[in-house]
Amino acid sequence: MGTPESIKEQLAERAEGIQEKPKTFSEQFKNYLSRMAPSVKTVLPKQFDSERFLRIALSEVRRNPQLSQCSIESIGGAIMQSAILGLEPGLHGYAYLVPRWNSKAGRFDAEFQIGYKGYIDLAHRTGKVAFITAEIVYEDDYFEFQYGSNQKLVHKPNVESEKYGNPEYARKYYAYIKFKDGSEQFKVITKEQALRHAKRFTASKNKEGELVGPWKTDFDAMALKTAIKLLFKTVQVSTDFQKQIAKDETIANDPDNVQSVYDVIDMESAEQEG
């Protein structure tokens, strides 16, 4: 049997070994997320279950290995943005957590992106929209549109065609909105226009400047989002809606202060009105 001194030394060595054992990123983030839980519950809209929301966020981080290269704070900030807007991040297309190379800091940060379904959801919440949709036009579809005083939009999908639903044969994308007052508007873009828009405007790129995130994995969804964004440049939904979509494609490295961003917007609006 060892002496008290030797036993202490063994325990100390064992404790030191436990402390030195590095945690995986998944473990680190899970602990970080648990500390964020009270803040997420506070800002999340009442109709959402905070525990479910956090499980979805954790699954999304685990699903995308590239996020492990991002600062934990920026991932937390992106999740807080999702919580404030009530848009679940992940495969359903409401919101995304996208790794973005930060050349100034020499690291990756997680960028919050609203998906096209998120735009549609937020528009519906204003109470002013009667109908809104975003659709893909495939090669064999009948499609006709015209802008101007006699504008029209006619889309008859050819669901019998083998090309229908195949991303290779996607040719155009459009967004259409009809307000409760009867007014309506739409925007049509081609696949080439969507790609040019992505290369010119999105910051979701790797060190080599190549597109990453949903532009790489889900091009059609992002093309639909582009059509919606361009549509909302021509119509005014509400001030609150504009504040919400202003958070699209942003990075917040301080999750505790994400809410204050909206306070700043409110202050700026008051100053402009004054």
Helices and strands as residue ranges (DSSP letters): H 4-20, H 25-43, H 50-63, G 65-69, H 72-85, E 95-102, E 107-114, H 116-125, E 129-138, E 142-146, E 152-156, G 167-169, E 170-179, E 184-190, H 191-201, H 214-217, H 219-232, H 239-245, G 255-257, H 258-273
